[in-house]
Amino acid sequence: MPWFVAVALLVVPIVEIFVIIQIGQVIGGWPTVGLLLVESALGAWLIKREGRRAWNALQTSFQTARMPGKELADAALILVGGTLLLAPGFVTDVFGFFFVLPFTRPLARRVLAAILGRRIVAQLGGNPITGFMPGGYKPPTAEQAEAQRRRNEDIVQGEVVDPDKKQDK
């Protein structure tokens, strides 16, 4: 992972400068600067709005005692997307909008979950393709299920009575 970050820090600015120059040659210098400013302003407004919505959803999940998995993923995507939107450039803005917009965020969340799921399985020594974990859950065979059902039938319902205490009847 550290090598990926190092390469990204070197490649992304070069790609951004190249794309800005290409767009500037097509539409002109000042319109390009204006477009970058409009994108940044729109991105800042969108981050504020979606960040507030994500925060409210997170608070609601805590108040209703629900596990906030979706809400935390949305908050993380908005944070990363906001960082990309505030960085100058068109390429980072495309990815930033993909992470922040409410209609593309579910797709980004699924991609993030798939990537993280594969990484976690691989880190734990499993197969990242099938998700199989050594020593993981295996469904019971028919014989094992039948034996468990018979054991459950042998349970006797009752009440524990403490002989030292007086029983009021």
N, C-alpha and C positions, 0 to 999 in steps of 0.2 A: 504493500500500500504506500509506503513512503516514496518509492520510485515513481508511482503514478502521480502523486501530488507534485513532485519535483518536475516531471515532464509537463504536467498541466500548467504549472506556473511559468514555464518557458514557452509553451506552444500557444496557449490561449491569448496572451497579448499580441503575439505575432499575427495570429489569425484575425483578431479584432482589428488591428491596424490595417491589415490587408483588405478586410471587408469594408471598413470605413473609407479607405481610399477608393475602392471600386465604386461604392455608392456615391461618393463625392464626385467622381468623374462622370457619372451618369446624370445626377440631379444638380450638381454644383456644390460648392463649399458651404455657403451660408445655409442653404436648405438642409444640408446634412447635419450641420451643427444644430439647427432648429429642430430637426427630427429627433436628434439625440436628447435635447432638452425636453421636448414634449414627452418622449418615452420615459425619461426619468421622473417627470412630474406625474404622469399617469401611474407609473410604478409605485411612487411614494404614496399616492392616494389609495391605490389598490392594496398595498401592504397594510396601511392603517386600517382600512375597512375590513379586510379579511383577517388581520391579526386580532381585531376586536371580536369578530365573530368566533374565531378559534378559541380565544380566551373565555368568552361566554359559554361556549360549548364545553370547554374543559371544566369550568366551575359548575355547570349543570350536572355533568357526569359525577363530579365529586359529591354534590349535594344529594344526588339520587343513589349514591353508593354503587355506581356502575364502574366497571373497569374502563379507564379512558384510553384504550388502545388506538382507536381511530382518531380521537381528538389530539393525542400526543403526536401521532404521525402527521396530522394536518399542521400542527404547530411547528414541527421540525421542517416540513416542506415549505411553509410560509417563511420561516427564518432563512433557509437556504435560498429560496426564490427571491426574497427581499434583498439579500446580499448581492445576488446576481443582477437584479434590476437596478440597484444603485451603482453598480460598477459601469463605467462608460463603455458602450459598445453594443453592437446589434446581436451578435451571437449569444452573449451572456443574457441579453434581454429576452431572446426567444426561449431559452431554458428557464429563465426567471418567471416569465409569464406562464409557461407550462406548469411550473410548480405552484404558482399563486392563484391562477384563475380557478373559480369554484367548479367549472365544468370539465377542466382537464386534470384537476388535482386527484380525483379518484383513480384515474389511470396511472398517474405518477405514484400514488400510494401503493397500488398493486405491483408496479415495477419495483418499488423500494422494498416491499414485503418479500417479493420473490428473490431479490438479490440478497437481502439480509438472511432469509431463510436458508438459502444455499450456503452462504458463508458460515452460518451457525452450525449446520449439519456437517459441513466439511471440517470445521474446527473441532467438533466433537468426535471425529473419526468415522462419520457415516458416509453414505454415498450421496453426493449433492444432486445427482440426477433423479434417483428414486426416492430419496429422503429416508432410506432405510438406516436405522441406527442399530449398531450391534448391541444386543441385550435389551433392545427396546420392547415395546408392547407387541405381543403376538396374540391374536384372537384365540380363545380356547377351542379345542377340538370338540366334536359332538359328545365324545365320551366324558371329557372334562366338564362340559356344561351340564350334562346329565348328573354327574356325581355331585356337582355343586347344588343342583336343584334338590337332590335327595338329602343332602346335608341340611339344607334350609328347611325341609319338612320335619326334621328331627328336633327342631327348636321348640322348647316348651315355654309358653308365655307364663309369667308368674310375677310375684311381688316379693321383694326381700323384706323380711321382718326382723327387727332387732329384738332378741329375746330379753335384753336388759331393760328395755323401755316398756312402760305399761301401755297396753293397747286400750284405747277408749272405744267401747262399742256401744 
